Amino acid sequence: MTDHTAAGPSSAGRTVLAVVAWLWVLIPFLYGVYSLVLKIPALF
């Protein structure tokens, strides 16, 4: 059996890649939600 709790260089690199990928998606999404919220009052 292998110990999956030990963090090697590949798992650290994979974690960094996952964080960058989530930020790549979340930042434009959150900006879009923010701009939508600002434009909602103009509809009423």
C-alpha positions in Angstrom: 0.0 0.0 0.0 1.1 3.5 -0.7 0.8 6.5 1.6 -1.3 9.1 -0.1 -1.0 11.6 2.7 2.6 12.5 1.9 2.8 15.6 -0.3 5.3 15.2 -3.0 6.4 17.8 -5.7 3.8 16.5 -8.1 0.9 16.8 -5.7 2.0 20.4 -4.8 2.3 21.3 -8.4 -1.1 19.8 -9.1 -2.6 21.8 -6.2 -1.1 25.0 -7.5 -2.5 24.2 -11.0 -6.0 23.6 -9.5 -5.9 26.9 -7.6 -4.8 28.8 -10.8 -7.5 27.0 -12.8 -10.3 27.9 -10.3 -9.1 31.5 -10.1 -9.0 31.6 -14.0 -12.7 30.8 -13.9 -13.9 32.5 -10.8 -12.4 36.0 -11.3 -14.2 36.7 -14.6 -17.4 35.1 -13.2 -17.4 37.2 -10.1 -16.7 40.3 -12.2 -19.7 39.4 -14.4 -21.9 39.0 -11.4 -20.7 42.3 -9.9 -21.4 44.2 -13.2 -24.8 42.5 -13.4 -25.7 43.6 -9.9 -24.7 47.2 -10.8 -27.0 47.2 -13.9 -30.0 45.7 -12.2 -31.4 49.0 -10.9 -31.5 50.4 -14.4 -34.1 47.8 -15.3 -36.6 49.1 -12.8 
